[in-house]
């Protein structure tokens, strides 16, 4: 433990992030420093979402977007985030370990196949009571199998059918964290983006670039996001702050080499930390190359990717 005692807190937290429940609890008893790190609510929230998915955000997106009221048992379970993420994580990990996975998986597959059949006719004859039933079953599947990409696809498709395109893309982004190579996501995304592009003028989509520079509207959004993660207000993102930004954007922690290279390539202070100017330089390069990727990034932070403003 002498070696680990000398490690920065951020490194210890990243190591702990990938340990199982038993090893984590053992590590927490080694010293007060480890105890403090591993009983931090933010740590357990990030770990719970990483392993079990953010079903609370998923529930909120679906209900807010559609205006539908899902069954009471779901609203009681997912309508509000846990106050104690440590307890939530331990309880969830224990429950998943104790269940008969084969039986549950067989049931989940049947529910998913039934939902697929429903989608064939649903678009021509929208029955909202059936929509609620299907959405509820997909949330149930994700509660038991957080990485079941098909359920994210069904929920995305339901949002697409009711013309909630941005939210459908949000849910697909969540699903891609579980399965980066699930072809139905790509097909549905292309269809949604084609519709959104075709109605760009009608819907008043705000441009992300003007004369090969970040548009004023996008600049405001990016700076709001930057200052949210610049906790000490020094106009730079420290390795810990940049790690949290990347994790919040993509759902994955970047390797240390990425953290270092961001500052070196786009602009760093004397400590090698990414500056605000470097952050904007990165987004200019990304947006010039792939505007949709930037719109996707800001959606992850609660903004409307088309209108470039905070969602209500």
GUPA-78457 format. One record per atom (N, C-alpha, C, O): x, y, z. Coordinates in steps of 0.001 Angstrom, whole numbers, padded with zeros to 6 digits, always signed. Layout:
<fibas>
XYZ...
</fibas>
This chain:
<fibas>
+000810-001207+000000+000000+000000+000000+000849+001266+000000+000345+002352-000287+002155+001130+000325+003006+002310+000391+003033+003047-000935+003028+004278-000963+003063+002295-002049+003087+002921-003369+001793+003680-003621+001822+004821-004082+000668+003059-003323-000622+003710-003557-000827+004923-002666-001545+005853-003032-000195+004915-001495-000321+006069-000602+000237+007335-001241-000168+008442-000887+001162+007175-002176+001790+008322-002824+001100+008738-004115+001474+009741-004723+000106+007984-004535-000594+008309-005775-001553+009474-005574-002133+009614-004498-001730+010320-006603-002730+011394-006513-004123+010808-006303-004413+009687-006719-004959+011578-005661-006322+011118-005375-007068+010751-006651-007840+009792-006666-006840+011518-007736-007542+011246-008990-007166+009882-009559-008011+009193-010130-005888+009483-009404-005441+008194-009923-006040+007056-009098-006477+006044-009646-006055+007233-007764-006652+006213-006894-008132+006040-007248-008639+004919-007288-008814+007150-007502-010233+007078-007847-010447+006330-009161-011399+005560-009291-009557+006555-010144-009712+005861-011425-009438+004370-011278-010112+003551-011903-008444+004009-010449-008187+002595-010200-009411+001957-009545-009873+000889-009949-009918+002642-008528-011078+002120-007797-012300+001993-008697-013147+001126-008487-012385+002863-009700-013547+002890-010580-013772+001556-011271-014908+001207-011590-012690+000798-011506-012796-000447-012259-012705-001692-011374-012619-002809-011885-012723-001507-010054-012702-002654-009148-014115-003162-008908-015086-002424-009077-014228-004436-008510-015545-004971-008174-015937-004560-006764-015151-003955-006036-017165-004899-006393-017710-004447-005114-016860-004906-003937-016552-004105-003054-016477-006173-003906-015720-006704-002774-014361-006014-002630-013956-005652-001525-013659-005835-003756-012349-005197-003712-012454-003731-003303-011591-003213-002595-013508-003073-003751-013716-001678-003375-013896-001521-001871-013294-000650-001243-014733-002381-001310-014984-002300+000126-013727-002621+000919-013495-002042+001981-012922-003535+000412-011654-003849+001083-010704-002658+001022-010043-002324+002005-010645-002028-000134-009763-000879-000299-010156+000258+000639-009298+000961+001171-011446+000427+000832-011927+001525+001678-011499+001378+003137-011494+002358+003882-011141+000164+003549-010730-000054+004949-009228+000128+005155-008748+000028+006284-008477+000395+004081-007015+000455+004185-006518+001718+004873-005533+001680+005609-007193+002831+004637-006762+004080+005259-007905+005073+005205-008881+004875+004481-007777+006150+005982-008810+007179+005975-008899+007847+004602-009986+008213+004156-007744+008007+003931-007739+008645+002613-008579+007847+001620-009378+008416+000876-008394+006515+001612-009174+005674+000706-010637+005660+001120-011531+005645+000274-010872+005664+002412-012248+005682+002908-012970+006936+002408-014118+006869+001968-012279+008087+002481-012898+009345+002062-013180+009348+000565-014233+009812+000128-012233+008827-000225-012421+008786-001677-013599+007887-002040-014454+008261-002843-013632+006719-001450-014609+005715-001861-015970+005887-001206-016906+005151-001516-016085+006841-000315-017398+007155+000237-017862+008529-000231-018707+009174+000389-017282+008948-001339-017702+010182-001979-018903+009883-002873-018843+008988-003715-019990+010628-002691-021223+010344-003433-021040+010490-004943-021627+009737-005720-020226+011458-005353-019999+011631-006790-019299+010413-007381-019623+009988-008490-018343+009849-006647-017650+008647-007123-018642+007517-007333-018628+006867-008379-019501+007274-006357-020442+006156-006452-021515+006410-007511-022000+005470-008141-021885+007671-007708-022842+007975-008769-022240+007650-010123-022882+007003-010951-020994+008100-010359-020347+007832-011637-020165+006331-011861-020360+005832-012969-019793+005626-010808-019576+004182-010945-020899+003466-011200-020966+002560-012030-021947+003869-010492-023260+003238-010685-023766+003455-012110-024266+002523-012740-023637+004673-012613-024096+004969-013972-023251+004223-014993-023771+003747-016002-021946+004120-014736-021055+003410-015651-021431+001935-015758-021412+001370-016852-021768+001312-014642-022042-000127-014640-023507-000466-014882-023817-001497-015479-024407+000396-014421-025829+000060-014482-026616+000967-015426-027823+000786-015586-025950+001941-016053-026654+002863-016933-027377+003947-016139-027670+003778-014956-027656+005059-016810-028350+006168-016134-029845+006054-016412-030409+006828-017186-030467+005082-015771-031884+004838-016030-032759+005965-015501-033881+006156-015971-032250+006712-014523-033009+007848-013987-033095+008953-015038-034157+009545-015231-031993+009232-015712-032005+010229-016794-032837+009724-017966-033569+010497-018585-032734+008458-018271-033509+007873-019362-035007+008013-019090-035770+008408-019972-035413+007694-017889-036824+007838-017499-037257+009293-017637-038335+009583-018158-036406+010207-017164-036745+011640-017199-036880+012131-018635-037803+012880-018953-035962+011711-019503-036030+012121-020910-037350+011659-021525-038045+012438-022177-037687+010397-021313-038869+009845-021969-040150+010514-021467-041004+010901-022264-040277+010648-020163-041504+011219-019597-041633+012693-019958-042714+013145-020336-040540+013445-019846-040588+014874-020159-040866+015095-021629-041626+015993-021993-040254+014281-022478-040396+014455-023918-041796+014123-024412-042359+014854-025227-042354+013035-023926-043655+012575-024431-044835+013156-023655-045950+013229-024170-044581+013570-022410-045676+014032-021569-046547+012901-021057-047604+013142-020474-046106+011664-021273-046886+010501-020845-046578+010157-019394-045491+010438-018890-047526+009563-018755-047363+009141-017365-047177+007625-017327-048097+006870-017641-045996+007195-016945-045719+005767-016873-046244+005212-015551-046532+005983-014635-046374+003890-015434-046939+003281-014225-046254+003759-012947-045074+004109-012943-047028+003764-011866-046552+004285-010586-045306+003567-010083-044421+004195-009501-045231+002250-010302-044071+001529-009797-042786+002010-010464-041725+002023-009841-042886+002409-011747-041711+002939-012436-041371+004343-011960-040201+004667-011755-042388+005176-011783-042124+006541-011327-041547+006540-009920-040691+007364-009598-042008+005623-009086-041459+005531-007727-040003+005064-007750-039192+005470-006917-039693+004210-008712-038353+003629-008763-037345+004511-009474-036189+004593-009059-037778+005180-010554-036835+005915-011381-037104+007415-011470-036326+008147-012082-038184+007872-010873-038544+009279-011002-037612+010225-010280-037571+011414-010595-036865+009721-009321-035960+010571-008534-034651+009835-008314-034643+008648-007989-033540+010549-008491-032236+009926-008288-032039+009558-006806-032612+010196-005923-031231+008532-006545-030972+008131-005155-030298+009260-004371-029486+010007-004917-030639+009374-003107-029938+010318-002237-028612+009732-001764-027662+010465-001490-028558+008411-001671-027337+007727-001240-026895+006787-002355-027397+005669-002470-025944+007251-003182-025492+006456-004321-024674+005248-003892-024661+004227-004581-024000+005356-002773-023247+004205-002263-024203+003056-001956-023969+001919-002364-025268+003358-001241-026258+002332-000896-026923+001794-002159-027163+000592-002275-027225+002695-003117-027845+002263-004372-026934+001285-005103-027389+000247-005583-025641+001619-005188-024710+000767-005921-024607-000610-005268-024701-001629-005952-024416-000646-003963-024258-001923-003261-025521-002769-003389-025446-003971-003645-026677-002141-003210-027949-002857-003309-028169-003396-004721-028593-004537-004901-027877-002564-005720-028077-002966-007114-027127-004098-007497-027540-005071-008129-025865-003972-007118-024881-005007-007451-025248-006336-006799-025112-007395-007412-025708-006274-005566-026098-007484-004847-027313-008132-005496-027363-009352-005653-028301-007307-005877-029535-007827-006474-029256-008472-007829-029782-009545-008124-028438-007829-008649-028129-008387-009971-027364-009696-009847-027554-010610-010650-026514-009785-008858-025739-011014-008655-026638-012173-008213-026372-013336-008517-027712-011828-007486-028560-012867-006901-029648-013378-007842-030268-014404-007563-029891-012680-008952-030991-013068-009832-030604-014222-010746-029425-014467-011000-031615-014923-011233-031411-015975-012226-031328-015306-013590-032355-015013-014202-030120-015064-014067-029914-014278-015268-030491-014950-016514-030998-014269-017405-030419-016265-016582-030904-016965-017769-032407-016808-017928-032901-016558-019028-033135-016955-016821-034588-016815-016869-034975-015390-017246-035850-015169-018084-034308-014428-016613-034613-013032-016909-034276-012676-018349-035016-011940-019002-033169-013192-018838-032779-012890-020210-033777-013458-021207-034106-012801-022195-034258-014661-020963-035254-015258-021851-036516-014398-021891-037104-014186-022951-036918-013911-020729-038101-013057-020667-037844-011721-021365-038716-011201-022061-036645-011168-021178-036298-009893-021804-036297-010013-023322-036777-009119-024018-035758-011118-023837-035717-011331-025283-037134-011401-025853-037412-010840-026913-038029-012097-025139-039409-012195-025607-040078-010818-025624-040773-010479-026582-039871-010027-024570-040466-008697-024521-039927-007830-025652-040676-007057-026250-038647-007950-025949-038037-007166-027009-038603-007579-028371-038914-006723-029200-038733-008870-028598-039283-009345-029869-040732-008897-030043-041139-008530-031145-041514-008925-028959-042902-008442-029027-042932-006947-029358-043785-006488-030118-041996-006196-028779-041937-004758-029034-041603-004476-030497-042156-003554-031095-040704-005263-031070-040362-005094-032480-041573-005302-033385-041775-004561-034347-042376-006318-033068-043595-006566-033844-044566-005389-033718-045236-005006-034677-044619-004842-032535-045508-003711-032287-045101-002489-033109-045959-001754-033597-043809-002273-033262-043325-001104-033976-043726-001119-035449-043855-000064-036071-043921-002307-036002-044264-002420-037424-045578-001717-037736-045714-001088-038785-046544-001821-036828-047869-001231-037068-048101+000058-036286-049041+000798-036576-047257+000329-035305-047531+001447-034399-047495+002801-035101-048294+003679-034777-046591+002983-036048-046435+004289-036670-047681+004718-037447-047961+005910-037572-048410+003761-037957-049624+004095-038717-050834+004293-037821-051801+004945-038213-050785+003743-036640-051938+003833-035740-051415+003966-034306-051310+002977-033581-051091+005197-033909-050459+005421-032608-051462+005173-031486-052464+005876-031355-051171+004171-030693-051983+003838-029527-051126+004122-028292-050205+003367-027979-051433+005204-027603-050549+005649-026530-050568+004720-025325-049585+004656-024586-051654+004004-025111-051669+003055-024000-050698+001910-024259-050036+001421-023344-050622+001486-025531-049676+000437-025891-048253+000983-025844-047329+000291-025416-048082+002226-026286-046763+002859-026219-046240+002863-024787-045069+002568-024547-047108+003196-023844-046709+003211-022433-046302+001813-021978-045323+001652-021249-047054+000808-022411-046728-000576-022032-045354-000976-022570-044545-001568-021855-045101-000649-023834-043825-001024-024442-042677-000285-023768-041662-000895-023432-042826+001022-023567-041770+001802-022919-041484+001264-021515-040327+001173-021103-042527+000916-020797-042364+000391-019440-041573-000915-019450-040704-001137-018607-041887-001771-020415-041180-003047-020495-039706-002849-020857-038843-003581-020371-039416-001855-021714-038018-001595-022077-037243-001075-020870-036076-001425-020689-037870-000255-020052-037208+000230-018832-036984-000915-017856-035959-000971-017176-037949-001826-017792-037774-002992-016926-036576-003824-017388-035776-004278-016570-036460-004020-018702-035333-004789-019229-034022-004116-018856-033080-004783-018428-033955-002789-019019-032712-002072-018741-032382-002044-017255-031215-001928-016879-033382-002146-016425-033127-002230-014991-032438-003544-014648-031589-003599-013758-032814-004606-015368-032201-005914-015120-030948-006139-015953-030007-006795-015506-030937-005590-017176-029801-005754-018099-029417-004383-018646-029852-004009-019736-028614-003635-017909-028303-002242-018278-027644-002080-019645-027687-000993-020221-027038-003136-020170-026342-003006-021449-027142-003576-022619-026571-003835-023678-028428-003776-022455-029275-004345-023510-029584-003254-024533-030530-002484-024366-028780-003196-025588-028873-002109-026571-030235-002056-027254-030715-000977-027602-030856-003214-027448-032142-003241-028126-033207-002414-027442-034053-001816-028107-033178-002372-026113-034176-001583-025379-033974-000092-025617-034943+000657-025739-032711+000340-025682-032446+001744-026007-032970+002063-027404-033511+003142-027646-032803+001113-028315-033271+001334-029685-034793+001481-029719-035313+002387-030371-035507+000598-029021-036971+000670-029005-037427+002011-028437-038318+002652-028996-036821+002440-027325-037196+003722-026720-036885+004877-027671-037670+005819-027783-035750+004805-028350-035400+005838-029328-036431+005877-030455-036852+006947-030896-036823+004700-030904-037772+004623-032010-039137+005182-031597-039803+005844-032393-039546+004922-030377-040811+005474-029890-040768+006996-029884-041736+007653-030267-039650+007549-029451-039501+009010-029447-039469+009556-030873-039989+010639-031142-038865+008813-031767-038827+009208-033180-040245+009247-033757-040601+010172-034488-041033+008255-033429-042389+008182-033961-043224+009386-033528-044037+009894-034301-043021+009841-032293-043803+010988-031797-043068+012307-032064-043371+013331-031452-042095+012269-032988-041396+013466-033465-040550+014171-032411-040389+015391-032453-040016+013414-031479-039092+013977-030498-037683+013559-030911-037058+012696-030294-037209+014202-031976-035976+013745-032620-034736+013934-031748-033914+013025-031632-034601+015099-031143-033423+015348-030308-033353+014347-029157-032282+013828-028842-034485+014083-028541-034494+013144-027421-034219+011721-027893-033575+010943-027190-034704+011386-029078-034394+010071-029635-032890+009915-029835-032335+008851-029561-032231+010964-030310-030777+010928-030485-030073+010823-029135-029069+010122-029008-030598+011515-028130-030023+011424-026785-030037+009984-026291-029034+009484-025782-031176+009324-026443-031317+007954-025952-030400+007020-026746-029820+006093-026181-030270+007260-028044-029338+006438-028833-027901+006627-028360-027131+005668-028310-027539+007855-028016-026192+008100-027497-025956+007308-026221-024864+006780-026009-026966+007222-025375-026850+006433-024152-026675+004954-024494-025885+004250-023865-027422+004494-025498-027322+003101-025903-025977+002758-026498-025483+001642-026331-025378+003714-027195-024070+003456-027806-022973+003262-026767-021947+002648-027057-023179+003778-025566-022206+003538-024506-022195+002068-024120-021202+001564-023596-023301+001381-024381-023398-000049-024083-022951-000891-025275-022336-001945-025112-023268-000412-026467-022937-001177-027676-022614-000206-028796-023512+000403-029378-021327-000062-029097-020913+000889-030124-021168+000382-031538-021100+001160-032490-021459-000903-031694-021633-001479-033031-023001-002134-033184-023105-003270-033647-024040-001417-032795-025402-001925-032925-026020-001259-034162-026459-000112-034078-026064-001954-035310-026449-001333-036588-027774-000567-036570-027851+000493-037190-028826-001052-035888-030082-000284-035921-029941+001166-035444-030680+002037-035902-028994+001437-034523-028768+002808-034101-028375+003681-035295-028908+004775-035479-027444+003186-036096-026941+003963-037231-028045+004233-038250-028161+005343-038770-028851+003217-038531-029934+003377-039512-030952+004408-039026-031375+005273-039791-031341+004315-037760-032333+005243-037233-031764+006657-037146-032466+007630-037420-030506+006767-036769-029893+008090-036682-029860+008769-038046-030174+009954-038160-029481+008021-039081-029450+008599-040422-030829+009101-040831-030963+010169-041427-031845+008320-040503-033210+008719-040866-033629+009983-040129-034236+010879-040715-033305+010052-038845-033667+011229-038048-032922+012466-038535-033519+013531-038695-031618+012327-038772-030826+013479-039216-031270+013967-040588-031239+015166-040867-031683+013036-041444-032173+013436-042758-033447+014266-042633-033625+015257-043341-034323+013855-041732-035567+014608-041507-035251+015979-040925-035802+016991-041357-034356+015999-039937-034009+017264-039296-033333+018209-040281-033590+019413-040270-032472+017666-041129-031799+018497-042120-032783+019019-043154-032686+020160-043605-033733+018164-043524-034715+018565-044518-035637+019662-044035-036153+020444-044834-035848+019723-042726-036741+020747-042168-035959+021799-041404-036480+022434-040488-034699+021977-041793-033816+022884-041056-034382+024302-040976-034428+024894-039898-034810+024842-042112-035317+026205-042111-036597+026314-041314-036804+027266-040561-037449+025323-041494-038739+025331-040801-038558+025291-039294-039242+026013-038569-037657+024468-038820-037469+024308-037389-036520+025349-036816-036351+025427-035599-035898+026152-037679-035030+027199-037200-033747+026691-036580-033268+027263-035601-033174+025620-037133-031910+025110-036606-030854+026203-036644-030723+026921-037635-030116+026320-035575-029090+027350-035467-027765+026797-035976-027387+025693-035585-027047+027514-036826-025773+027008-037351-024711+026932-036267-024715+027717-035319-023803+025979-036420-022701+025855-035471-021455+026566-035983-020528+026827-035217-021431+026881-037284-020287+027563-037886-020758+028750-038722-021806+028700-039365-019970+029803-038698-020188+030942-039578-018823+031355-040126-017937+031763-039375-018670+031244-041428-017391+031576-042059-016223+030819-041422-015168+031389-041144-016439+029541-041202-015428+028638-040649-014972+029033-039250-013852+028725-038842-015842+029713-038524-015622+030006-037107-016830+029520-036316-017930+029389-036853-016608+029255-035039-017725+028857-034195-018770+029959-034178-018440+031132-033997-020028+029585-034364-021089+030587-034358-021231+031174-032950-020893+030508-031971-021730+032418-032835-021902+033029-031514-022765+032179-030584-022495+032085-029387-023812+031556-031148-024703+030740-030306-023975+029515-029758-024115+029168-028585-023197+028866-030624-022445+027701-030163-021370+028123-029167-021120+027416-028191-020745+029247-029401-019704+029737-028503-020254+029944-027097-019597+029594-026117-021442+030504-026992-022071+030707-025679-022272+029373-024974-021963+029240-023790-022792+028380-025705-023050+027060-025125-021741+026412-024658-021664+025902-023540-020723+026434-025508-019448+025793-025169-018804+026446-023956-018214+025759-023123-018912+027759-023848-018331+028447-022690-019110+028137-021415-018520+028006-020342-020414+028020-021526-021210+027643-020353-020790+026262-019845-020661+026041-018641-020581+025348-020781-020149+023998-020413-018751+024043-019808-018490+023396-018794-017847+024807-020431-016476+024922-019920-016473+025402-018476-015819+024803-017623-017191+026468-018201-017167+027055-016853-017834+026137-015822-017539+026215-014629-018718+025285-016285-019317+024310-015373-018261+023349-014834-018323+022944-013673-017293+022986-015674-016274+022019-015271-014999+022687-014752-014171+022029-014122-014838+023966-015008-013692+024716-014475-014019+025111-013040-014347+026264-012760-013925+024141-012140-014403+024315-010767-013687+025429-010022-014309+026125-009220-012381+025617-010267-011630+026637-009537-011584+027977-010262-010975+028926-009769-012218+028061-011424-012329+029330-012128-011024+029902-012636-010885+031122-012732-010049+029042-012970-008749+029541-013430-008631+029557-014954-007538+029741-015489-009752+029364-015656-009795+029358-017120-008944+028253-017734-008486+028370-018871-008735+027179-016973-008060+025982-017469-008792+024766-016912-009468+024844-015887-008645+023653-017603-009185+022401-017086-008024+021551-016590-007203+021087-017381-007962+021350-015284-006943+020492-014704-007174+019060-015173-008236+018770-015724-006217+018154-014973-006449+016762-015389-007733+016175-014809-008456+015455-015497-008015+016486-013536-009242+015965-012917-010478+016580-013555-011459+015880-013808-010439+017905-013821-011583+018582-014423-011803+018115-015866-012940+017915-016292-010713+017944-016607-010837+017477-017989-011341+016040-018035-012140+015685-018901-010876+015220-017109-011351+013839-017032-012860+013811-016795-013580+013043-017434-013334+014651-015875-014766+014684-015574-015555+015200-016771-016647+014707-017055-015007+016192-017475-015682+016718-018672-015825+015633-019736-016905+015442-020296-014734+014924-020011-014767+013879-021039-015725+012763-020628-016489+012256-021450-015679+012382-019346-016574+011321-018873-018041+011751-019012-018884+010959-019433-018340+013005-018657-019717+013497-018749-020183+013608-020189-021379+013528-020467-019233+013793-021114-019574+013936-022528-019728+012588-023213-020668+012378-023980-018799+011673-022934-018752+010400-023658-019087+009183-022816-019276+008095-023361-019166+009340-021498-019486+008207-020645-018302+007304-020367-018473+006214-019821-017089+007742-020736-015896+006944-020506-014755+007848-020057-014622+008976-020532-013936+007347-019141-012768+008102-018699-011662+007980-019742-011400+006880-020229-011007+009086-020097-009931+009030-021085-008637+008528-020449-008458+008657-019238-007736+007958-021243-006436+007563-020706-005610+008803-020369-005841+009864-020948-004650+008693-019445-003816+009849-019083-003136+010486-020284-002950+011703-020307-002760+009692-021284-002089+010234-022461-002996+011209-023213-002518+012200-023765-004293+010935-023237-005239+011835-023901-005277+013170-023178-005254+014227-023809-005336+013120-021850-005370+014342-021043-004164+015215-021364-004291+016424-021558-003006+014594-021416-001766+015327-021673-001729+015885-023093-001326+017029-023304-002144+015086-024053-002058+015490-025460-003030+016613-025804-002748+017421-026689-004167+016675-025122-005127+017744-025386-004482+019105-025162-004606+020004-025992-003791+019249-024031-003138+020520-023752-002000+020801-024709-001850+021927-025184-001197+019792-024996-000059+019978-025888-000496+020381-027286+000150+021212-027925-001567+019810-027757-001992+020056-029137-002786+021344-029308-002594+022069-030285-003680+021633-028361-004603+022751-028572-004290+023994-027738-004763+025083-028063-003515+023853-026688-003171+025023-025881-003186+024699-024401-004198+024249-023863-002050+024931-023743-001935+024576-022332-001297+025716-021536-000613+026569-022100-001525+025723-020234-000838+026668-019365+000524+026087-018974+000946+025068-019522+001200+026725-018042+002533+026282-017651+002530+024884-017035+003542+024185-017067+001402+024485-016481+001303+023153-015869+000899+022078-016877+000832+020898-016536+000637+022481-018093+000222+021515-019111-001269+021285-019160-001732+020357-019823-002035+022120-018463-003489+021949-018427-004134+022634-019619-003662+023676-020075-005208+022053-020120-005921+022599-021269-006533+023955-020914-007278+024066-019940-006219+024982-021703-006764+026310-021457-008135+026463-022110-008559+025629-022911-008814+027548-021747-010103+027839-022370-009927+028031-023875-010740+027553-024667-008861+028734-024266-008582+028940-025680-008323+027604-026375-008773+027391-027501-007594+026701-025701-007330+025387-026269-008596+024558-026397-008776+023838-027379-009469+024657-025409-010769+023961-025431-011581+024402-026641-012156+023570-027343-011631+025721-026890-012377+026231-028038-011701+025854-029351-012377+025618-030353-010368+025797-029353-009647+025376-030552-009971+023929-030902-010124+023578-032072-010074+023091-029863-010459+021698-030099-011842+021638-030743-012053+020905-031709-012782+022414-030199-014145+022341-030732-014252+022952-032128-015094+022535-032923-013417+023924-032428-013431+024452-033789-012963+023378-034765-013583+023175-035809-011874+022691-034431-011379+021636-035312-012407+020525-035467-012649+020053-036578-013015+020105-034358-014006+019029-034431-015220+019460-035247-015724+018684-036058-015690+020677-035044-016899+021133-035726-016668+021315-037212-017557+021037-038017-015490+021776-037584-015159+021886-039006-015149+020509-039670-015539+020364-040828-014701+019508-038927-014625+018160-039477-015928+017393-039417-016249+016634-040331-016688+017588-038335-017937+016831-038153-018882+017609-037240-018882+017394-036028-019688+018510-037805-020606+019313-036983-021540+018469-036121-021887+018863-035008-021950+017302-036637-022892+016471-035886-022278+015973-034580-022994+015759-033601-020955+015787-034558-020298+015321-033341-020365+016385-032255-020547+016061-031081-020220+017649-032633-020324+018742-031662-021748+018874-031152-021968+019084-029959-022720+018750-032057-024118+018793-031603-024396+017634-030642-025129+017785-029665-023812+016500-030929-023966+015339-030042-023359+015627-028672-023951+015282-027649-022191+016253-028642-021523+016558-027374-022378+017472-026508-022536+017229-025312-022932+018526-027109-023682+019467-026273-025013+018865-025829-025554+019242-024790-025542+017920-026628-026746+017215-026159-026465+016466-024867-027320+016394-023984-025259+015907-024758-024896+015147-023550-024896+016021-022311-024981+015511-021194-024801+017340-022494-024776+018268-021356-026109+018994-021178-026182+020016-020497-027149+018462-021789-028484+018992-021548-028917+020121-022463-029859+020847-022143-028242+020285-023605-028608+021335-024550-029304+020739-025769-029074+019583-026123-030146+021529-026399-030775+021140-027655-029734+021280-028756-029246+022379-029017-029393+020169-029402-028348+020189-030404-028701+020946-031659-027809+021335-032412-029984+021168-031908-030407+021909-033100-030546+023410-032819-030127+024242-033623-031134+023739-031678-031405+025133-031346-030289+025788-030535-030296+027000-030322-029317+024966-030078-028164+025463-029326-028593+026289-028109-028173+027430-027916-029434+025669-027313-029843+026306-026067-030203+025236-025052-030477+024089-025404-030199+025625-023807-030472+024673-022727-031891+024155-022840-032829+024918-023072-032040+022845-022674-033382+022267-022699-034134+022670-021444-033549+022828-020373-035428+022833-021594-036261+023181-020442-036377+022003-019500-037040+022101-018468
</fibas>
